[in-house]
Amino acid sequence: MAQRDGTGFSCAELLQASVELRHHALAYVKSMALRCAVELGVADAIHRRGGAASLDDLLAELSLDASRLPCLRAVMRALAAAGVFAEGGSLRCTDTSACDVEYRLTAVSSLLVDDGSDRGSLAPATLLFVAPPFVTPVVNLTEWVLAGAGAGDGNSSGNSGAAAATAFEMAHGGDIWGVLGRDAALGGFFNDALASDTRFVMDMAIRGSAAKVFEGILSLVDVAGGAGTAARAVAAAFRGVRCTVLDLPQVIDAVADPGDGLVEYVAGDMMEFIPPADAVLLKTVSYATECAA
Ligand SMILES: C[S@@+](CC[C@H](N)C(=O)[O-])C[C@H]1O[C@@H](n2cnc3c(N)ncnc32)[C@H](O)[C@@H]1O
């Protein structure tokens, strides 16, 4: 019978648990390696090479100096272990010569390829999740949880006061919509990221069996619909559906309306007014507005 310590777990269980614990603690390496690969455009580079590329191929495609090979190898190995890319071919590598190993796209990294199709790439949405303004609040979760403990003791200062409802608010001094409204560059980055996610989701929804839900309705309002990517996709695919986009004035005012009349844009607060319609579309809204972090 396996020996158990005071916690009641066997040595084998504890050894396995220590591996899992390390995986949890180092999980950020995976997401930061992903960020690096997306920023470098590795998936597009592999796609340009016909779906498989050696490290030498990648150095050439990405215009990187040969001296960067060990760094690129480290990033690619981490992502291959995570299933983002597939690693194949000879695995013989030396410090002085390039590896023979080839990297291929998996279903995951295929989503990062921009092949010019309507669906587009999920690269902008992926970069949003790992962007410093959104990562920093998570890095400081303990400070956020403890902020209440310092309430009224005179020690809280600046944005780290106990009143911060979310970790994002504590890090940035305001809620996400206020911050995005004040920072045009961050707002544009956020909206482009959401638009890329929406292009993908709507492509799946309209081409897939879920498309049935759009049949038989004459009007639809995309509540908190951002730049209207989802509503425009529905309006283009179902010409009989009159689509309206509702979002905050800061978002609607910044929309470059193509003026094709495909959808109508309404600026307003969904808590106060929602334009009447047969159907309401809510995409990434409750999650975003409730968590806002
Ligand atoms: C995460 S984004 C989702 C945008 C879009 N549905 C999509 O999936 O691309 C959430 C949206 O909610 C909007 N929003 C937040 N609070 C709102 C409110 N009170 N009234 C209307 N829109 C709001 C934001 O401006 C933002 O465009």
The ligand as an SDF file (V2000), in Angstrom:
LIG
                    3D

 27 29  0  0  0  0  0  0  0  0999 V2000
  -16.4400   43.6960  -24.9560 C   0  0  0  0  0  0  0  0  0  0  0  0
  -17.1790   44.9030  -25.9620 S   0  0  0  0  0  0  0  0  0  0  0  0
  -18.1690   43.9230  -27.0630 C   0  0  0  0  0  0  0  0  0  0  0  0
  -18.4690   44.6500  -28.3450 C   0  0  0  0  0  0  0  0  0  0  0  0
  -19.2090   43.7620  -29.3640 C   0  0  0  0  0  0  0  0  0  0  0  0
  -20.4500   43.2220  -28.8270 N   0  0  0  0  0  0  0  0  0  0  0  0
  -18.2980   42.6410  -29.8210 C   0  0  0  0  0  0  0  0  0  0  0  0
  -18.4480   41.5170  -29.3940 O   0  0  0  0  0  0  0  0  0  0  0  0
  -17.3800   42.9390  -30.6040 O   0  0  0  0  0  0  0  0  0  0  0  0
  -18.4020   45.5290  -24.8840 C   0  0  0  0  0  0  0  0  0  0  0  0
  -19.0870   46.7680  -25.4540 C   0  0  0  0  0  0  0  0  0  0  0  0
  -20.0360   47.1990  -24.4950 O   0  0  0  0  0  0  0  0  0  0  0  0
  -20.1460   48.6100  -24.6390 C   0  0  0  0  0  0  0  0  0  0  0  0
  -20.8210   49.1210  -23.4580 N   0  0  0  0  0  0  0  0  0  0  0  0
  -20.3920   49.0740  -22.1700 C   0  0  0  0  0  0  0  0  0  0  0  0
  -21.3020   49.6240  -21.3640 N   0  0  0  0  0  0  0  0  0  0  0  0
  -22.3420   50.0210  -22.1630 C   0  0  0  0  0  0  0  0  0  0  0  0
  -23.5890   50.6690  -21.8980 C   0  0  0  0  0  0  0  0  0  0  0  0
  -23.9410   51.0200  -20.6680 N   0  0  0  0  0  0  0  0  0  0  0  0
  -24.4050   50.9160  -22.9450 N   0  0  0  0  0  0  0  0  0  0  0  0
  -24.0610   50.5740  -24.2010 C   0  0  0  0  0  0  0  0  0  0  0  0
  -22.8920   49.9610  -24.5150 N   0  0  0  0  0  0  0  0  0  0  0  0
  -22.0350   49.6960  -23.4950 C   0  0  0  0  0  0  0  0  0  0  0  0
  -18.6970   49.0290  -24.7820 C   0  0  0  0  0  0  0  0  0  0  0  0
  -18.5560   50.3360  -25.2930 O   0  0  0  0  0  0  0  0  0  0  0  0
  -18.1700   47.9490  -25.7230 C   0  0  0  0  0  0  0  0  0  0  0  0
  -18.2670   48.3460  -27.0670 O   0  0  0  0  0  0  0  0  0  0  0  0
  1  2  1  0
  2  3  1  0
  2 10  1  0
  3  4  1  0
  4  5  1  0
  5  6  1  0
  5  7  1  0
  7  8  2  0
  7  9  1  0
 10 11  1  0
 11 12  1  0
 11 26  1  0
 12 13  1  0
 13 14  1  0
 13 24  1  0
 14 15  1  0
 14 23  1  0
 15 16  2  0
 16 17  1  0
 17 18  1  0
 17 23  2  0
 18 19  1  0
 18 20  2  0
 20 21  1  0
 21 22  2  0
 22 23  1  0
 24 25  1  0
 24 26  1  0
 26 27  1  0
M  CHG  2   2   1   9  -1
M  END
$$$$
